Amino acid sequence: MTSQEASNIIKQLQELEFPYSFNKARKTALLKAGGIPTMSKLFAATGQNSRKTAGKRAVDTEILLREVQSKDRQSIRYMQAVARMNYLHSRFRKAGKILDEDMLHTLGSAVVELFRVVDRNEWRALSEVEKCAIGIFHKNLGQDMEIPYTLLPSSQVGWDNGLHFAEELRDWTIRYEAVVAKPQPTNDQYVRVYVDSVTSNMPKLFTTLLRKVVGSDLDDTMRASLCMEAPGPILNSILTLGTSFRKFALRYLYLPRPSFLAVKPVDDDPNPLSGLYNFNHNNFQPWYVKPSFWATWNPVAVFVRSLGGRAPGTAGDRYHPSGYDLMTIGPKPQEGKGLDEMRTTIEFMETRGLADCPFHSGKIKDTKN
């Protein structure tokens, strides 16, 4: 399977087949980063785990991930997003505050959650071909992010195909979490900022309920590390019933999603007035959302505001309604910095050779994959 074929498969899965699960897997993987002590301590030390900054950091990270997951590897937007992530990570990696293991875990968490969430929530499981495509994509992304694979068992002899790589990365990630994911005060602080703040203006009962609902999507290791509660038997039964009904409805009551209703992870075209890209997805803080009637009054936006969220256009330019620039997105102290380093990364990526199959030099048993 070529990189382009893998990209096409992931695009169809993300936009037509499983947009809900891809979004949920992405958010769960981001939450799990706070369950790794070295990462949660870094968030706290850099001031990126406070209620003032956490909302923007979460949206910026999600945007960068959406960009790389939805754009072709040869596209300028993919290259800019990767270059920005590499720059934002570089000084912490050089200082030893972000370990290679943590980077590999972040990459692996995306694979773990994609496999887990689709299997748990969708009307069918991923096929081996689709898992192979996910493996090829993440193998390429990890290389572009300069993540070493020496910790993986087959790094010396090579992987048979994308499926082999994805399953090995998944298994290593789960083992790594079992060793290092332990409860820490900074882990608890991370959850109090990212989860509890959603219901901070509501009775405590709602905070407890939200923590249990979010905790139901985590395994025992990560739930304990994040200091979150497991859902009780009643809530677990309700959640299981809801998931079962959704599976049944999708399988027997819904037609396949047509292409004109594709769920786009990011806007394809820039804002014609600013030349920047808007982020038209509902969050409690409307970062990069262009004010419009639909953005303000769609049912999800109304529900978010009922819980204390802000409307697009609130506070003038505070939430950058004109859009985001992939060359400058990130924490405010880093805005406008790293441009030379990013251009060097992009120039290198533009000149790299793209093999038909990224595993062609490895041990290949099945040439069809």
C-alpha positions as CSV (number, residue, x, y, z in Angstrom):
1,M,0.0,0.0,0.0
2,T,1.4,3.4,-1.0
3,S,1.4,6.5,1.3
4,Q,-1.2,8.1,-1.0
5,E,-3.5,5.1,-0.9
6,A,-3.2,5.1,2.9
7,S,-4.0,8.9,3.0
8,N,-7.1,8.3,0.8
9,I,-8.4,5.5,3.1
10,I,-8.0,7.7,6.2
11,K,-9.7,10.6,4.5
12,Q,-12.7,8.4,3.8
13,L,-12.8,6.9,7.3
14,Q,-12.5,10.4,8.9
15,E,-14.9,12.3,6.7
16,L,-17.5,9.7,5.7
17,E,-17.4,6.5,7.7
18,F,-16.3,7.4,11.3
19,P,-16.1,11.1,11.9
20,Y,-17.5,10.8,15.4
21,S,-14.9,8.2,16.4
22,F,-12.0,9.9,14.8
23,N,-12.8,13.1,16.7
24,K,-13.4,11.2,20.0
25,A,-10.2,9.3,19.6
26,R,-8.2,12.5,19.0
27,K,-9.6,14.1,22.1
28,T,-9.1,11.0,24.2
29,A,-5.4,10.7,23.1
30,L,-4.8,14.4,23.9
31,L,-6.3,13.9,27.4
32,K,-4.1,10.9,28.0
33,A,-1.0,13.0,27.5
34,G,-1.8,14.5,30.9
35,G,-1.6,11.1,32.4
36,I,2.1,10.8,31.7
37,P,3.9,12.5,34.6
38,T,6.7,14.1,32.5
39,M,4.2,15.7,30.2
40,S,1.8,16.9,32.9
41,K,4.8,18.4,34.8
42,L,5.9,20.2,31.7
43,F,2.4,21.6,31.1
44,A,2.4,22.9,34.6
45,A,5.9,24.3,34.5
46,T,5.3,26.2,31.2
47,G,2.1,27.8,32.4
48,Q,0.1,25.9,29.7
49,N,-2.1,24.1,32.3
50,S,-4.0,27.1,33.7
51,R,-7.6,28.1,33.0
52,K,-6.3,31.2,31.3
53,T,-4.1,29.4,28.7
54,A,-5.4,25.8,28.6
55,G,-8.4,26.4,26.3
56,K,-6.2,27.9,23.5
57,R,-3.5,25.3,24.0
58,A,-6.0,22.5,23.6
59,V,-7.5,24.1,20.4
60,D,-4.1,24.8,18.9
61,T,-3.0,21.2,19.5
62,E,-6.2,19.8,18.0
63,I,-5.9,22.0,15.0
64,L,-2.4,20.9,14.3
65,L,-3.4,17.3,14.6
66,R,-6.5,17.8,12.4
67,E,-4.3,19.4,9.7
68,V,-1.8,16.5,9.6
69,Q,-4.5,13.9,9.7
70,S,-6.6,15.4,6.9
71,K,-4.0,16.8,4.4
72,D,-1.8,14.9,2.0
73,R,1.8,14.5,3.1
74,Q,2.9,16.4,0.0
75,S,0.7,19.4,0.8
76,I,2.0,22.7,2.2
77,R,-0.5,22.6,5.0
78,Y,0.7,19.2,6.2
79,M,4.3,20.4,6.0
80,Q,3.6,23.7,7.9
81,A,1.7,21.8,10.6
82,V,4.5,19.3,11.1
83,A,7.1,22.1,11.0
84,R,5.2,24.0,13.7
85,M,4.9,21.0,16.0
86,N,8.6,20.2,15.6
87,Y,9.6,23.8,16.5
88,L,7.3,23.9,19.5
89,H,8.7,20.6,20.8
90,S,12.3,21.2,19.9
91,R,13.5,23.3,22.9
92,F,11.9,20.9,25.4
93,R,13.3,17.8,23.6
94,K,16.8,19.4,23.6
95,A,16.5,20.1,27.3
96,G,15.4,16.6,28.0
97,K,12.0,17.7,29.3
98,I,10.2,15.8,26.6
99,L,11.6,12.3,26.2
100,D,11.7,10.3,23.0
101,E,9.5,7.8,24.8
102,D,6.9,10.5,25.4
103,M,6.9,11.4,21.8
104,L,6.5,7.8,20.7
105,H,3.7,7.4,23.3
106,T,1.9,10.4,21.9
107,L,2.1,8.9,18.4
108,G,1.0,5.5,19.7
109,S,-1.9,6.9,21.7
110,A,-3.5,8.0,18.5
111,V,-3.3,4.5,17.1
112,V,-4.5,2.9,20.4
113,E,-7.5,5.2,20.6
114,L,-8.5,4.9,16.9
115,F,-8.6,1.1,17.2
116,R,-10.3,1.1,20.6
117,V,-12.9,3.8,19.9
118,V,-14.0,2.5,16.5
119,D,-14.3,-1.1,17.9
120,R,-16.3,0.1,20.8
121,N,-18.6,2.7,19.3
122,E,-19.1,2.0,15.6
123,W,-21.4,-0.3,13.7
124,R,-18.4,-2.3,12.4
125,A,-14.7,-2.8,13.2
126,L,-11.8,-1.6,11.2
127,S,-10.6,-4.0,8.5
128,E,-7.0,-5.1,8.3
129,V,-6.5,-2.9,5.2
130,E,-7.8,0.1,7.1
131,K,-5.5,-0.7,10.1
132,C,-2.7,-1.0,7.6
133,A,-3.4,2.5,6.3
134,I,-3.5,3.9,9.8
135,G,-0.1,2.3,10.4
136,I,1.4,3.7,7.2
137,F,0.2,7.2,8.1
138,H,1.6,7.1,11.6
139,K,4.9,5.6,10.5
140,N,5.3,8.6,8.1
141,L,4.1,11.1,10.6
142,G,6.5,9.8,13.2
143,Q,9.4,10.1,10.8
144,D,8.5,13.6,9.9
145,M,8.3,14.5,13.6
146,E,11.8,13.0,14.1
147,I,10.5,10.4,16.5
148,P,12.9,7.4,16.8
149,Y,11.5,3.9,16.5
150,T,14.4,2.2,18.3
151,L,12.2,1.3,21.2
152,L,10.0,-0.9,19.1
153,P,10.9,-4.6,18.9
154,S,11.1,-4.8,15.1
155,S,13.1,-1.6,14.6
156,Q,16.2,-3.4,13.6
157,V,14.7,-6.0,11.2
158,G,11.8,-3.9,9.9
159,W,8.0,-4.3,9.7
160,D,6.1,-6.5,7.4
161,N,3.6,-3.8,6.5
162,G,1.5,-1.0,8.0
163,L,-0.7,-3.4,10.0
164,H,2.4,-5.0,11.7
165,F,3.8,-1.5,12.6
166,A,0.4,-0.2,13.9
167,E,-0.1,-3.3,16.1
168,E,3.4,-3.2,17.5
169,L,3.2,0.5,18.2
170,R,-0.2,-0.1,19.9
171,D,1.2,-2.9,22.1
172,W,4.3,-0.9,23.1
173,T,2.2,2.2,24.0
174,I,0.0,0.1,26.3
175,R,3.0,-1.4,28.0
176,Y,4.6,2.0,28.4
177,E,1.5,3.4,30.1
178,A,1.4,0.4,32.5
179,V,5.0,1.3,33.6
180,V,5.0,5.1,33.7
181,A,1.4,6.3,34.0
182,K,1.0,6.8,37.8
183,P,-1.1,9.3,39.7
184,Q,0.7,12.6,40.3
185,P,-0.5,16.1,41.6
186,T,0.2,17.6,38.1
187,N,-1.9,14.9,36.5
188,D,-4.8,15.7,38.8
189,Q,-4.3,19.4,38.1
190,Y,-4.4,18.7,34.3
191,V,-7.8,17.1,34.6
192,R,-9.2,19.8,36.9
193,V,-8.3,22.4,34.2
194,Y,-9.4,20.5,31.1
195,V,-12.4,18.6,32.4
196,D,-13.7,20.1,35.7
197,S,-13.6,23.7,34.3
198,V,-16.3,22.7,31.8
199,T,-18.8,22.5,34.6
200,S,-17.2,24.9,37.1
201,N,-20.3,27.1,37.1
202,M,-22.7,24.2,37.7
203,P,-23.5,22.1,40.8
204,K,-20.8,19.7,41.8
205,L,-23.0,16.8,40.8
206,F,-22.5,17.7,37.1
207,T,-18.7,17.7,37.6
208,T,-18.7,14.3,39.1
209,L,-21.0,13.0,36.3
210,L,-18.7,14.5,33.6
211,R,-15.6,13.0,35.1
212,K,-17.3,9.5,35.2
213,V,-18.5,9.8,31.6
214,V,-15.0,10.9,30.4
215,G,-13.4,8.2,32.6
216,S,-15.6,5.5,30.9
217,D,-13.5,6.1,27.7
218,L,-10.2,5.3,29.5
219,D,-8.7,2.0,30.6
220,D,-8.0,1.3,34.3
221,T,-4.3,2.4,34.0
222,M,-5.0,5.8,32.5
223,R,-8.1,6.5,34.6
224,A,-6.1,5.9,37.7
225,S,-3.2,8.0,36.5
226,L,-5.5,10.9,35.7
227,C,-7.2,10.6,39.1
228,M,-10.6,10.1,37.5
229,E,-13.5,8.0,38.7
230,A,-14.9,4.9,37.1
231,P,-18.6,5.0,36.1
232,G,-20.8,3.0,38.5
233,P,-22.9,0.1,37.4
234,I,-26.0,2.3,36.7
235,L,-24.2,4.9,34.6
236,N,-22.1,2.2,32.9
237,S,-25.3,0.5,31.9
238,I,-26.8,3.7,30.5
239,L,-23.7,4.5,28.5
240,T,-23.5,0.9,27.2
241,L,-27.2,1.0,26.2
242,G,-26.7,4.3,24.4
243,T,-23.7,3.0,22.5
244,S,-25.6,-0.2,21.5
245,F,-28.5,1.8,20.2
246,R,-26.2,4.0,18.2
247,K,-24.5,1.0,16.6
248,F,-27.9,-0.6,15.8
249,A,-29.2,2.7,14.3
250,L,-26.1,3.2,12.1
251,R,-26.1,-0.4,10.9
252,Y,-29.8,-0.8,10.1
253,L,-31.5,2.6,9.9
254,Y,-29.0,5.0,8.3
255,L,-27.8,5.2,4.7
256,P,-24.1,5.7,3.9
257,R,-23.0,9.3,4.3
258,P,-22.8,10.9,0.8
259,S,-19.7,12.9,-0.1
260,F,-21.6,16.2,-0.1
261,L,-22.2,15.7,3.7
262,A,-18.5,14.9,4.4
263,V,-17.4,16.1,7.8
264,K,-14.4,18.2,7.2
265,P,-11.8,18.2,10.1
266,V,-10.6,21.6,8.9
267,D,-11.7,24.2,6.4
268,D,-10.4,23.5,2.9
269,D,-10.4,27.2,1.9
270,P,-9.1,30.3,3.8
271,N,-11.2,33.2,5.0
272,P,-11.4,35.4,1.9
273,L,-11.0,38.5,4.0
274,S,-8.0,37.5,6.1
275,G,-6.3,34.8,4.1
276,L,-6.3,32.7,7.4
277,Y,-8.2,29.5,8.2
278,N,-11.2,29.5,10.5
279,F,-11.9,26.6,12.9
280,N,-15.6,26.0,12.7
281,H,-16.0,23.5,15.5
282,N,-17.8,24.2,18.8
283,N,-15.7,24.7,21.9
284,F,-16.2,26.5,25.2
285,Q,-13.9,29.2,23.9
286,P,-14.5,30.1,20.3
287,W,-10.9,30.2,19.1
288,Y,-10.6,31.1,15.4
289,V,-14.3,30.8,14.8
290,K,-15.8,33.2,12.3
291,P,-18.9,34.8,13.7
292,S,-22.0,33.8,11.7
293,F,-25.6,33.0,12.3
294,W,-25.0,29.2,12.1
295,A,-21.8,29.3,14.3
296,T,-23.8,31.2,17.0
297,W,-27.2,29.5,16.8
298,N,-26.6,25.9,15.8
299,P,-27.9,23.5,18.4
300,V,-24.5,22.4,19.6
301,A,-23.3,26.0,20.0
302,V,-26.4,26.9,22.0
303,F,-25.9,23.9,24.2
304,V,-22.3,24.8,24.8
305,R,-23.3,28.3,25.7
306,S,-25.9,27.0,28.2
307,L,-23.0,25.4,30.0
308,G,-21.0,28.6,30.1
309,G,-19.3,28.7,26.7
310,R,-18.6,31.9,24.8
311,A,-20.3,32.9,21.5
312,P,-18.1,33.6,18.4
313,G,-17.0,37.2,18.2
314,T,-17.0,37.6,22.0
315,A,-14.5,40.2,23.3
316,G,-13.6,41.5,19.8
317,D,-10.4,40.0,18.5
318,R,-9.5,38.1,21.7
319,Y,-10.3,34.7,20.2
320,H,-8.9,35.6,16.7
321,P,-12.1,35.3,14.7
322,S,-10.1,36.1,11.5
323,G,-8.5,32.6,11.8
324,Y,-5.2,30.9,12.4
325,D,-1.9,30.9,10.6
326,L,0.0,27.5,10.7
327,M,3.3,29.3,10.8
328,T,2.6,31.1,14.0
329,I,-0.1,29.1,15.9
330,G,0.8,28.1,19.4
331,P,1.4,29.7,22.8
332,K,1.5,33.5,22.8
333,P,5.2,33.7,23.8
334,Q,6.0,31.7,20.7
335,E,4.0,33.7,18.2
336,G,6.1,34.8,15.3
337,K,9.1,32.8,16.5
338,G,10.8,29.8,14.8
339,L,10.0,30.8,11.2
340,D,13.6,30.2,10.0
341,E,13.7,26.7,11.6
342,M,10.3,25.9,10.2
343,R,11.2,27.0,6.6
344,T,14.3,24.7,6.8
345,T,12.0,21.8,7.9
346,I,9.6,22.5,5.1
347,E,12.3,22.8,2.5
348,F,13.7,19.4,3.6
349,M,10.3,17.8,3.5
350,E,9.7,19.2,0.0
351,T,12.8,17.4,-1.3
352,R,12.3,14.0,0.4
353,G,11.6,11.0,-1.8
354,L,8.2,9.4,-1.2
355,A,8.5,5.6,-1.6
356,D,5.5,3.7,-3.1
357,C,5.3,1.8,0.2
358,P,7.2,3.0,3.3
359,F,7.9,-0.6,4.2
360,H,9.5,-1.6,0.9
361,S,13.0,-1.7,2.4
362,G,11.8,-3.8,5.4
363,K,10.8,-7.4,5.7
364,I,7.8,-7.8,3.5
365,K,5.8,-11.0,3.5
366,D,2.6,-9.7,1.8
367,T,3.5,-7.6,-1.2
368,K,-0.1,-6.5,-1.5
369,N,0.2,-4.4,1.6
